[in-house]
C-alpha cells in the first residue's frame, strides 16, 4: 500500500509533487497556509514554464543533432539515450521508492544534529541515488547492496551541496538555496582546480568572455539574445539546414536565452518565503544554525553563460566522441540536456564562456570513457526495470559517466560491502568536520 502510494505520488510529476512538498514544508516551518500554497503553486508554474522551454530546446536541437551525426558520418557502437529516461526507470523500481523515505529520514536527522546545512526538497533528483543503487544491484546481483549503495550517494550530494552553496548562491543570486542535483554538482570537483590552472596560464587568464563582459565590450551586439541567435545559426549551418531552418533555429535559441531566466524567476518568487521561514525556524528551534533549502539545478540553467556554453559544447562533444581512442559512445540524447550537466561548472568559471567550454570539453572526455565502461551496467539497469529502450545492443547516457559512479561502482566491485561502509563513514566524517568542527559557511563566505 505504501509503495503504491509513493508510486502514485511520484507519477504526479515534478510540477505537481514538488509544489505539494513545498506547501507541506512551508506549513511545518510556520508559513501561513495561504502563503505556503501560493509559494507551492508559483514553483509549480516555474516547473511548467521550464519544462516548456527545455522541451523547445530538445525538439529544436533534435533534428540538428540528427543531421550533424548523419552528415559527418558519425558512427559508434553504444547508443546515448539521454538521462531523461533515468528518472522514470529508477522510480519504477523498488529502489526508487525506498530512497524517498530513507533520504528524508537521514536528512532530517543530520540537519537536527547540525552535521548538514541543506534540507533537501528536490525529490525528483533522488532518482540519481536510486540509479546508483540499480547499477550496484546489476553488478553484484544483491538487492540489499543496491539499497545500501544509495545511502552514500545521497550523503555525497548533501556534502557537495553544503560545500558549494556559497559559490552557487552568489553566482546565481540564490540566497538560502543549495543545489542538491548530483549530476550538476559532480563537475565542480574538476572545474574548481581547472579554474585555478586557467587563471595561471598567460593569455588564457586574460580571456574574460562572460555575457556581461561581452555586452559591455560590444554593446547591444553582446546581448544574450544575439548570442543565442548566432550560436543557433552556427549549429544550423553545421547540420546542413536550409536557410529557413537555420534562421528558425537561430530564433529558437534566442528565445530560449530570453525565456529561461524569466522561468527561473518564478522559482525564486515561490522559494523566497520558504527560505526566509526556514531560517526563522532554525533560529528558534536549531539554535540559530543556518539551514539552506536544497533544490534542483533547474534554478540555475537560465543563466545566459550556461546556455551559451552548453550549446557550444554540442559540436565539441560530437568531435571528441569520434576522435577519442577507445570511446564507444556517440553523444545524442544527453546533448540537449547539457545545461543540467555543466551549469554549476559555468558558475565555477564565473560565467567565462571560453573557460567553461574548455573545462566542459575536458569533463566530457572523462564522461565519455566512464559511460563507455558503465554501458553494460546501465543496460542491465534498464533490463531490471523492464524498461523497453527499443534497442538490442548496449545503451547508456553520457551523464551516467560521472566520477561518483566510477568511484562507487569501481570500489564496490573490488571491495564489496567494505567499500559501501567505508564510503558512508568517510562522507559522514567529512560532513561532521565541515559543519560541526570547521563550522563552514556559517555566513555567506565564497568558495575560491
C-alpha positions in Angstrom: 0.0 0.0 0.0 2.8 2.4 1.0 4.8 1.6 -2.2 1.7 2.1 -4.4 1.0 5.4 -2.7 4.6 6.6 -3.3 4.5 5.5 -6.9 1.2 7.4 -7.3 2.8 10.5 -5.8 5.9 10.3 -8.0 3.8 9.8 -11.1 2.1 13.1 -10.5 5.2 14.7 -12.0 7.6 17.3 -10.6 5.3 20.2 -11.5 2.7 18.7 -9.0 4.6 16.8 -6.3 7.3 19.4 -5.7 4.7 22.1 -5.0 3.0 19.7 -2.6 6.3 19.1 -0.8 6.9 22.9 -0.7 3.4 23.5 0.7 3.8 20.9 3.5 7.3 22.1 4.3 6.0 25.7 4.5 3.3 24.7 7.0 5.8 22.8 9.1 8.2 25.7 9.4 5.4 28.3 10.2 4.4 29.8 6.9 0.8 30.8 6.8 -1.3 28.3 4.8 -2.3 30.6 2.0 1.2 31.9 1.6 2.6 28.4 1.6 0.0 27.4 -1.0 0.9 30.3 -3.3 4.6 29.5 -2.9 4.0 25.9 -4.0 1.8 26.9 -6.9 4.3 29.5 -8.1 7.1 26.9 -8.0 4.8 24.5 -9.9 4.3 27.3 -12.6 8.1 27.7 -12.7 8.5 23.9 -13.4 5.8 24.0 -16.1 7.4 27.0 -17.8 10.9 25.5 -17.5 9.7 22.2 -19.0 8.1 24.1 -21.9 11.4 25.9 -22.7 13.6 22.8 -22.2 11.1 20.9 -24.4 11.6 23.6 -27.1 15.4 23.2 -26.6 15.2 19.4 -27.0 12.9 19.5 -30.0 14.6 22.3 -31.9 18.1 20.7 -31.4 16.9 17.1 -32.1 16.8 17.5 -35.9 20.0 19.5 -35.9 21.9 16.8 -33.9 20.5 14.0 -36.1 21.6 15.8 -39.3 25.0 16.6 -37.9 25.5 12.9 -37.0 24.5 11.7 -40.4 26.1 14.5 -42.4 29.5 13.8 -40.9 29.1 10.0 -40.9 29.5 9.7 -37.1 29.0 6.1 -36.1 29.8 4.5 -32.7 28.6 1.3 -31.1 26.8 2.5 -27.9 23.5 4.5 -28.0 23.2 7.5 -25.8 19.6 7.5 -24.6 20.0 10.7 -22.6 19.4 10.9 -18.9 15.7 11.7 -19.4 14.6 8.0 -19.1 16.7 7.6 -15.9 14.2 9.1 -13.6 11.2 7.1 -14.7 13.3 4.0 -14.8 14.6 4.5 -11.2 11.3 5.4 -9.7 9.6 2.4 -11.4 11.7 0.1 -9.2 11.5 -0.7 -5.5 14.8 1.0 -5.0 13.4 4.3 -6.4 10.5 4.1 -3.9 12.8 3.2 -0.9 15.1 6.2 -1.4 12.4 8.8 -0.7 11.6 7.9 3.0 15.2 6.8 3.6 16.7 10.1 2.3 14.2 12.3 4.2 14.9 10.4 7.5 18.7 10.7 7.1 18.4 14.4 6.0 16.2 15.4 8.9 18.4 13.6 11.4 21.6 15.2 10.1 20.1 18.7 10.0 18.9 18.3 13.6 22.4 17.2 14.7 24.0 20.1 12.8 26.0 17.9 10.6 24.3 19.1 7.4 23.0 22.6 6.5 21.0 21.5 3.5 17.3 20.4 3.8 16.7 18.7 0.5 13.2 19.1 -1.1 14.4 18.1 -4.6 12.5 14.8 -4.5 12.7 14.1 -8.3 16.5 14.0 -8.4 16.7 11.3 -5.8 16.4 9.1 -8.9 20.2 9.6 -9.3 20.8 7.9 -5.9 18.3 5.1 -6.9 20.0 4.7 -10.3 23.4 4.2 -8.5 21.6 1.5 -6.5 20.4 -0.1 -9.7 24.0 -0.1 -11.1 25.3 -1.8 -8.0 22.4 -4.3 -7.9 23.0 -5.2 -11.5 26.7 -5.6 -10.9 26.6 -7.6 -7.7 23.2 -9.3 -8.0 22.5 -8.3 -4.4 19.4 -6.2 -3.9 20.5 -5.1 -0.4 23.9 -3.9 -1.6 21.9 -1.8 -4.1 19.8 -0.4 -1.3 22.9 0.3 0.8 24.8 2.0 -2.1 22.0 4.6 -2.3 22.9 6.0 1.1 26.5 7.2 0.5 25.3 8.5 -2.9 22.7 10.7 -1.2 25.2 11.7 1.5 27.7 12.8 -1.2 25.0 15.1 -2.7 24.5 16.7 0.7 28.2 17.1 1.2 28.8 18.7 -2.2 25.7 20.9 -1.7 27.0 22.2 1.6 30.5 22.8 0.2 29.4 24.5 -3.0 26.4 26.5 -1.6 28.4 29.8 -1.2 29.6 29.6 -4.8 26.3 28.7 -6.4 24.3 31.1 -4.1 26.5 34.1 -5.1 26.8 33.4 -8.8 23.2 32.6 -9.4 21.8 35.0 -6.8 20.1 32.3 -4.8 20.3 33.3 -1.1 19.4 30.5 1.2 19.3 27.9 -1.6 21.7 25.0 -2.1 21.7 22.8 -5.2 21.4 19.1 -4.4 21.4 17.8 -8.0 24.3 15.4 -8.0 24.6 15.4 -11.8 25.3 19.1 -11.7 27.4 19.1 -8.6 29.8 16.5 -9.8 31.5 18.7 -12.4 32.6 21.2 -9.8 35.2 18.8 -8.5 37.0 19.3 -11.8 36.0 22.9 -12.5 37.5 24.4 -9.4 41.0 23.1 -9.9 40.8 23.8 -13.6 39.9 27.5 -12.9 43.0 27.7 -10.7 45.1 26.4 -13.6 43.4 28.6 -16.2 44.0 31.7 -14.1 47.7 30.9 -14.2 48.0 30.3 -18.0 49.3 33.5 -19.7 46.8 34.7 -22.3 44.0 32.3 -21.3 43.7 34.1 -18.0 43.0 37.4 -19.8 40.1 36.0 -21.9 37.0 37.1 -19.9 34.1 36.0 -22.1 31.2 36.3 -19.7 28.0 37.6 -21.2 28.3 40.7 -19.1 31.8 41.5 -20.4 30.8 40.7 -24.0 27.8 43.0 -23.7 29.9 45.7 -22.1 32.5 45.4 -24.8 30.2 45.0 -27.8 27.2 46.9 -26.6 23.9 45.6 -28.0 25.8 43.1 -30.1 26.7 41.3 -26.9 23.1 40.9 -25.8 22.3 37.3 -24.8 19.5 37.2 -27.4 22.0 37.9 -30.2 24.5 35.4 -28.7 21.7 32.8 -28.8 20.8 33.7 -32.4 24.5 33.4 -33.5 25.0 30.0 -31.8 21.7 28.7 -33.2 22.8 29.8 -36.7 26.2 28.1 -36.4 24.6 24.8 -35.2 22.1 25.0 -38.1 24.9 25.5 -40.7 26.8 22.6 -39.2 23.7 20.5 -39.5 23.3 21.5 -43.2 19.9 23.1 -42.7 18.2 25.2 -45.4 18.3 29.0 -44.9 14.8 28.9 -43.4 15.6 26.2 -40.9 18.9 27.9 -40.0 17.0 31.2 -39.3 14.3 29.3 -37.3 16.9 27.5 -35.1 18.6 30.9 -34.5 15.4 32.4 -33.4 14.5 29.4 -31.2 17.9 29.6 -29.4 17.5 33.4 -29.0 14.0 32.8 -27.5 15.4 30.2 -25.1 18.1 32.6 -23.8 15.4 35.2 -23.2 12.7 32.9 -21.7 14.7 30.7 -19.4 15.7 33.5 -17.0 12.1 34.5 -16.7 11.0 31.0 -15.9 13.8 30.8 -13.2 12.5 34.0 -11.6 9.2 32.1 -10.9 11.2 29.6 -8.8 12.8 32.4 -6.7 9.5 34.1 -6.2 8.0 31.0 -4.8 11.0 29.9 -2.8 11.8 33.2 -1.0 9.1 33.0 1.7 10.1 29.3 2.3 13.7 30.2 2.6 13.1 33.1 5.0 10.8 31.0 7.1 13.3 28.1 7.2 15.9 30.4 8.7 13.5 31.8 11.3 12.6 28.2 12.2 16.3 27.4 12.5 16.9 30.4 14.7 14.1 29.3 17.0 14.5 25.5 17.1 18.0 24.8 15.9 20.0 27.3 18.0 20.3 29.7 15.1 22.1 27.2 12.8 22.0 28.1 9.1 19.6 25.9 7.0 19.6 26.1 3.2 16.7 24.7 1.1 18.1 22.0 -1.3 16.7 22.4 -4.8 17.1 21.2 -8.4 19.8 22.6 -10.7 16.8 23.8 -12.8 17.1 27.1 -10.8 20.4 27.8 -12.4 20.1 26.7 -16.1 18.6 30.1 -17.2 21.9 32.0 -16.9 23.0 33.2 -20.4 26.5 31.9 -19.8 25.2 28.4 -19.1 23.0 28.2 -22.2 25.7 29.7 -24.4 28.5 27.4 -23.1 26.3 24.3 -23.3 25.2 25.0 -26.9 28.8 25.4 -28.0 29.7 22.1 -26.2 27.3 20.1 -28.5 29.6 20.1 -31.6 32.7 19.9 -29.4 31.3 16.7 -27.8 30.5 15.1 -31.1 34.0 15.8 -32.3 35.6 14.4 -29.2 33.5 11.3 -29.3 34.8 10.5 -32.8 38.5 11.2 -32.2 38.9 9.7 -28.7 40.5 6.2 -29.0 38.5 3.6 -27.1 35.4 5.6 -26.7 32.3 3.8 -28.0 29.5 6.3 -27.0 28.1 8.7 -29.6 26.5 11.6 -27.6 22.9 12.2 -28.7 20.1 12.1 -26.1 22.0 14.0 -23.4 23.2 16.8 -25.8 20.0 19.0 -25.3 20.2 18.3 -21.5 23.8 19.5 -21.2 22.5 22.6 -19.3 21.9 20.3 -16.3 25.4 18.7 -16.5 27.5 21.8 -16.9 25.5 24.6 -15.3 27.5 24.6 -12.0 30.8 24.3 -13.8 30.0 27.6 -15.5 29.5 29.1 -12.1 32.9 27.9 -11.0 34.4 29.6 -14.1 32.5 32.8 -13.1 30.5 32.7 -16.3 33.5 32.8 -18.6 32.2 31.1 -21.7 35.7 30.3 -23.1 36.9 28.7 -19.9 33.6 26.9 -19.5 33.8 25.3 -22.9 37.4 24.3 -22.4 36.6 22.9 -19.0 33.4 21.3 -20.2 35.3 19.6 -23.1 37.8 18.1 -20.6 35.0 16.9 -18.4 33.2 15.4 -21.5 36.3 13.3 -22.1 36.0 11.7 -18.7 32.2 11.2 -19.1 32.6 9.5 -22.5 35.1 7.0 -21.2 33.2 6.3 -18.0 29.9 6.0 -19.8 31.5 3.5 -22.2 32.8 1.5 -19.2 29.5 1.6 -17.4 27.3 0.8 -20.5 26.9 -2.9 -19.7 25.6 -2.0 -16.2 23.4 0.8 -17.5 21.9 -1.6 -20.0 21.3 -4.1 -17.2 19.7 -1.4 -15.0 17.1 -0.8 -17.8 16.6 -4.6 -18.0 16.0 -4.8 -14.2 13.3 -2.1 -14.5 11.8 -3.9 -17.6 12.2 -0.6 -19.4 12.0 -1.0 -23.2 14.6 1.1 -24.8 13.8 0.0 -28.4 17.4 -1.2 -29.0 19.0 -4.6 -28.7 22.6 -3.5 -28.1 24.3 -1.7 -25.3 22.8 1.6 -24.2 24.0 4.4 -21.9 23.8 8.1 -21.4 26.8 10.4 -21.4 26.0 11.8 -17.9 25.9 8.3 -16.4 29.7 8.6 -16.7 30.1 10.9 -13.6 33.1 10.4 -11.3 30.8 9.3 -8.4 29.5 6.4 -10.5 33.1 5.4 -11.4 34.2 5.7 -7.7 31.2 3.8 -6.2 30.9 1.1 -8.8 34.7 0.5 -9.1 35.3 0.4 -5.3 32.2 -1.8 -4.7 33.2 -4.2 -7.5 36.6 -4.7 -5.8 35.8 -4.4 -2.1 32.0 -5.2 -1.9 30.3 -4.3 1.4 33.5 -2.9 2.9 33.5 -0.2 0.2 29.9 0.8 0.9 30.6 1.0 4.7 33.9 2.9 4.2 32.4 5.4 1.7 29.5 6.1 4.1 31.8 6.6 7.1 34.2 8.9 5.1 31.3 11.1 3.8 29.7 11.3 7.2 33.0 12.2 8.7 33.5 14.9 6.1 30.1 16.3 6.9 30.8 16.3 10.6 34.2 18.0 10.1 32.8 20.6 7.7 29.8 21.7 9.7 30.5 20.8 13.4 34.2 21.3 13.7 35.1 23.8 10.9 31.7 25.4 11.0 32.0 26.1 7.3 29.7 28.6 5.6 28.2 29.9 8.8 27.8 33.2 6.9 28.0 33.6 3.1 31.7 33.1 2.6 32.7 32.3 -1.0 34.4 29.2 -2.3 37.6 30.2 -4.2 
